[in-house]
Amino acid sequence: MANTVKHLGIVESINGSYLKVRIVQTSACSSCSVKGHCSAAESKEKLIDVYNKDGLDCQVGSQVTISGATSLGMKAVMWAFVFPFVVLLVSLFISMSVTGGDEAVSSLVSLCMLIPYYLILFLYRERFRRTFVFVLESINN
């Protein structure tokens, strides 16, 4: 399974077949031997929603391994950055042609077009939650 990203984490809460797992997300240079002398090394704790598809028996505080498809990262980048940029550019060019080249109004209109975009993303958040999912892989007691 070379197409997966794996993280070690600790179970924070259990709600049926869904778990909240705390992982430590580290930058690529955090494993470097000189990271103490460099300001680029960073790590963050995150809570991830995980689906226990195999029904593995786990408890709060257990150390687990979770996995997710690497393709989900590209989908997330598309929805979060590429599509809004396209909406911004297309609405800017359309509003520039409609307003006769008024840059201030056109830029304001194009920025306001992001409001419906993010509102639509918010309304479809449950669908995204089912699409962007990590799966519980194993339990390390």
N, C-alpha and C positions, 0 to 999 in steps of 0.2 A: 504494500500500500504506500507507494511513494507519493501519492496525491493527497496525503493528509498531513495536518499539522497536529502535533500532540503536545499537551501541557500536563504537568503534574499540578494537582490542586488539593484543597481540603474542603470537604463538604461543610457548608454553612447552615443549610436548611433543606428539608425534604418536604415536597408537596406532591404526593402520589408518585407518578413516574417522572416528575420534574424535580431537579435539584438545583440549588444555587451553590456554585463552587467558586472558591476564592483562589485565583491564580496570581502568580507574580510574572508580569510581562516585562521582559528585559530587552534592552537594545542589543544590537548585534555585537557591540564591543564590550558588553558587560562581562564576558568571559576572558577578556584580555588580561595579561599579567600586569600591565601598567595602568589599569583602570583607576587606581587610587590617585594617580597623578594627572588624570585627564578629566575635564569637565563634561565630556561627551557621553560617558557611561551613565546610564540611568535605568531605573526599574520602577514599575508601578504595580500596585495591587489592584485587581479588577474582580468584580463578581460576574460570573458567567452563568446563564441559564443553560442547563444540560438536560438532555432527554435520556432516560434510562431505558433504552429499547429492549435490552436483554433481561430486564427485571433483576439485575444483580442486587443482592442484599447488602446495603450499606447503612452506616449510621452517621450522625452529625459528628464531625471531627475526624472522620476517616480520610486517609490519603488516597486519592483516586487519580487515574489517568483519563483524560478526556481527549477526544479527537474531533477534527472538523476538516472538511474538504478544502483544499487550497483554492479551488475555483470560487468559493464563496468570498474570498478576499477581493478578487477582481470584480465580482458582482457588486460588492459593497462600495468599491471605489467608483464604479460606474454610476450607481444611484446617488452617492454622496457628492461627487465632484464633476464627473463628465457631463451627465445630463443637466445639472443646474447651469453649467457653463454654456452648454448649447442653448438652453432656454434664454439665458442672459444675452448671448450674441444675436440669436434670431430676433428676439424682441427688440434689441437695440437697433438692428438694421431696419426692421419694419417701422419702428417708431421714428427713426430718422427720416425715412421716406415720407411718412404721413405728416410729420411736423415741419417738413421743409428744411431739415438740417439743424433744428434747434437742439443743441447738444445737452443742455441742462435738463430740458423736459424729457428728452429721449432716454437719458441715463436714469432719471427718476422713474420713468415708466418701466424700463427694463429691470431695475431693482425691485420694483413693486410686483413684477411678474414672478419673482421667486416666492412671494407669499403664497399664491395658490399651489405652486409646486410643492413646497414643504407642507402645506396643509393637506394635500393629497397623500403625501408620504405618511403623515401623521394618521390620517383616517385608515390607511391600509397597513398600519403597524402590526396588526395580528397576523396578516398574511406574510409579512416580512419575518416576523418572529418564527413562523413555521418553516420558512425557507432557510434562514440563517440559523442553523442549529448545530450545537456541539453534542456529541454522543458520549455517554459513559462507556469507557472501554474496559477498564479493569480496576480492581480494588487492591490496594497494597496496605495490609494491616501492619 
